[in-house]
Amino acid sequence: MYELDEKKYLPLLFIIPILVVVFLFNLYWKRKKQQEFGDLEMIKKLSPESSGFKTGLKFIVLTLAFACLVIGLVNPKIGTKSETIKREGIDIVFAVDVSKSMLCEDVAPSRLEKSKQIVSQIINQLVGDRIGIVAYAGSAFPVLPITTDYGVAKMFLQSMNPNMVSSQGTSLDDAIKLSSTYFDDDKKTSKLLILISDGEDHSEGASDAAEEANKLGLKIITIGLGTPKGGPIPLKENGRVLSFKRDQNNEVVVTKLNEESLKVIAKNTKGGYINGNNTKEVLEYIKKALDNIEKNEFEAQQFTDYNSQFQWFLGMAFFLLFIDVFFLERKTEWLKKLNLFNEKE
């Protein structure tokens, strides 16, 4: 098993194909100019020490040295052994509303961006818990299965947007039903669903879905985003507001926070509800809730004792640069005697 310590340096490898193109173009240009100057065979006789092979060899050596330097900066690491690590935690699924009403900016910067900030900061507080992510609007969509890789979870989280789900609206029951499938029924692991929405449910049965989830031992904490006064839904292009969403009567749609539907869901699973407009209060509330949930022990395979390998690549790079010093762009006497390229007539 291996990992790359500094992936940010990998794009530097794209310089290599550019260098190859420039080198080949330079060879073509030189040859063309030589043809314009005179007969190629005559030019070879006038410069008998010139070696195209040595020029190409120098380029290859320097390119390999550059590649080794980049890989050395990336610092590949190899896991030398695998261990079964025992962790204590719970299984948590984040169900994030990505309907267009979440684009409303009555909560800065917007309801959806505020949701991402809250989930990301909750993840930062977790230790040993497994997490999954569900996106929902008119229907629910699995974003990330249960995992302990918090970095990947936050990466997927940031990519969430209303275009992920084809059908618009807010179907809280679909979100609860899909989230319930994330948990393993065979294990007596504590299960928690953190559902974030403005509460504008355009479906029926959210309360019933919550009751079914409660039978499975699933506790739901709901976080409401938005204001009772509400606001319009901006339609943007390149970050600029062009207009606002309108209904069939050409009236600007105003979306408001509906806390009641979210409170009912939380109550039916013996969970809790909190208004999400104050991030600090939300984090404190979630922390207290997690402290009161029984942690379960589970096993996970993990590669340990990762050893850095950068020194091998840096050593190779410096070795190639060292031997390049001794490569002159003229023919070597002993190579000339071998006549490897049938240059003697």
Long-range contacts (C-beta under 8 A, 24 or more apart in sequence): 1-78, 1-79, 1-82, 1-303, 2-76, 2-77, 2-78, 2-79, 3-76, 3-77, 3-79, 3-306, 4-74, 4-75, 4-76, 4-77, 5-74, 5-75, 5-76, 5-77, 5-308, 5-310, 6-73, 6-74, 6-75, 7-74, 9-70, 9-73, 9-74, 10-70, 10-74, 12-70, 12-73, 13-67, 13-70, 15-66, 16-63, 16-66, 16-67, 19-63, 19-66, 20-63, 23-59, 27-52, 48-331, 49-330, 49-331, 50-329, 50-330, 50-331, 51-329, 51-330, 51-331, 51-332, 53-341, 54-327, 54-328, 54-329, 54-330, 54-331, 54-332, 55-329, 57-327, 58-324, 58-327, 58-329, 61-320, 61-323, 61-324, 61-327, 62-320, 62-321, 62-324, 64-316, 64-320, 65-316, 65-317, 65-318, 65-320, 65-321, 65-324, 66-317, 68-313, 68-314, 68-316, 68-317, 68-320, 69-313, 69-314, 69-317, 71-310, 71-313, 72-310, 72-311, 72-313, 72-314, 72-317, 73-310, 74-310, 75-308, 75-309, 75-310, 76-308, 76-309, 76-310, 76-313, 77-306, 77-307, 77-308, 77-309, 78-306, 78-307, 78-309, 79-303, 79-304, 79-305, 79-306, 80-304, 80-305, 80-306, 80-307, 81-303, 81-304, 81-305, 82-301, 82-302, 82-303, 82-304, 83-301, 83-302, 83-303, 83-304, 84-299, 84-300, 84-301, 84-302, 85-299, 85-300, 85-301, 85-302, 86-297, 86-298, 86-299, 87-128, 87-148, 87-297, 87-298, 87-299, 87-300, 88-128, 88-295, 88-296, 88-297, 89-126, 89-127, 89-128, 89-129, 89-130, 89-295, 89-296, 89-298, 90-129, 90-130, 90-189, 90-190, 90-191, 90-192, 90-290, 90-293, 90-294, 90-295, 90-296, 91-129, 91-130, 91-131, 91-132, 91-146, 91-182, 91-183, 91-184, 91-189, 91-190, 91-191, 91-192, 92-126, 92-129, 92-130, 92-131, 92-132, 92-192, 92-193, 92-194, 93-131, 93-132, 93-133, 93-134, 93-146, 93-179, 93-182, 93-183, 93-191, 93-192, 93-193, 93-194, 94-119, 94-122, 94-131, 94-132, 94-133, 94-134, 94-157, 94-194, 94-196, 95-133, 95-134, 95-135, 95-136, 95-140, 95-175, 95-176, 95-178, 95-179, 95-193, 95-194, 95-195, 95-196, 95-197, 96-133, 96-134, 96-135, 96-136, 96-157, 96-160, 96-196, 97-136, 97-137, 97-170, 97-175, 97-196, 97-197, 97-198, 97-225, 98-135, 98-136, 98-137, 98-160, 98-161, 98-162, 98-164, 98-165, 99-136, 99-137, 99-138, 99-162, 99-165, 99-168, 99-169, 99-170, 99-200, 100-137, 100-162, 100-168, 100-233, 100-245, 101-170, 101-198, 101-200, 101-233, 101-255, 102-162, 102-197, 102-198, 102-225, 103-162, 103-233, 103-234, 103-236, 104-198, 104-226, 104-230, 104-231, 104-232, 104-233, 104-234, 104-255, 105-231, 105-234, 106-226, 106-227, 106-229, 106-230, 106-231, 107-225, 107-226, 107-227, 107-276, 107-277, 111-198, 111-225, 111-226, 112-160, 112-161, 112-162, 114-225, 114-276, 114-277, 114-279, 115-196, 115-223, 115-225, 115-276, 116-157, 116-158, 116-160, 117-279, 118-196, 118-223, 118-276, 118-279, 118-282, 118-283, 119-157, 119-194, 119-196, 120-154, 120-157, 120-158, 121-279, 121-283, 122-194, 122-282, 122-283, 122-286, 123-150, 123-153, 123-154, 123-157, 124-150, 125-283, 125-286, 125-287, 125-290, 126-150, 126-290, 128-295, 129-290, 130-298, 132-179, 132-182, 133-157, 133-160, 134-175, 134-178, 134-179, 134-182, 135-160, 135-164, 135-165, 136-165, 136-170, 136-171, 136-172, 136-174, 136-175, 136-178, 137-162, 137-165, 137-167, 137-168, 137-169, 137-170, 137-171, 138-165, 138-166, 138-167, 138-168, 138-169, 138-170, 138-171, 138-202, 138-203, 139-165, 139-166, 139-167, 139-171, 139-174, 140-165, 140-171, 140-174, 140-175, 140-177, 140-178, 140-179, 141-165, 141-178, 142-178, 142-182, 145-182, 146-182, 146-183, 148-300, 169-202, 169-203, 170-197, 170-198, 170-199, 170-200, 170-201, 170-202, 170-203, 171-201, 171-202, 171-203, 172-197, 172-201, 172-203, 172-206, 172-209, 172-261, 172-265, 173-201, 173-203, 173-204, 173-205, 173-206, 173-208, 173-209, 174-203, 176-206, 176-209, 176-210, 176-212, 176-213, 176-220, 176-265, 177-209, 177-212, 179-213, 179-218, 180-212, 180-213, 180-216, 180-218, 183-216, 183-218, 185-216, 187-296, 187-298, 188-296, 189-296, 189-298, 190-217, 190-219, 190-293, 190-294, 190-295, 190-296, 191-216, 191-217, 191-218, 191-219, 192-218, 192-219, 192-220, 192-221, 192-289, 192-290, 192-293, 193-218, 193-219, 193-220, 193-221, 193-269, 194-220, 194-221, 194-223, 194-286, 195-220, 195-221, 195-222, 195-223, 195-262, 195-265, 196-222, 196-223, 196-225, 196-276, 197-222, 197-223, 197-224, 197-225, 197-262, 198-224, 198-225, 198-226, 198-255, 198-256, 198-257, 198-258, 199-224, 199-226, 199-257, 199-258, 199-259, 199-260, 199-261, 199-262, 200-255, 200-256, 200-258, 201-258, 201-261, 206-261, 206-264, 206-265, 207-264, 207-265, 207-268, 210-264, 210-265, 210-266, 210-268, 210-269, 211-268, 211-269, 213-269, 214-268, 214-269, 214-270, 218-269, 219-269, 219-270, 219-271, 219-293, 220-265, 220-266, 220-268, 220-269, 220-271, 221-266, 221-271, 221-272, 221-273, 221-274, 221-286, 221-289, 222-262, 222-263, 222-265, 222-266, 222-271, 222-272, 222-273, 222-274, 223-262, 223-273, 223-274, 223-275, 223-276, 223-282, 224-257, 224-258, 224-259, 224-262, 224-273, 224-274, 224-275, 224-276, 225-257, 225-276, 225-277, 226-255, 226-256, 226-257, 226-277, 227-256, 227-257, 227-277, 228-256, 228-257, 229-256, 230-254, 230-255, 230-256, 230-257, 231-255
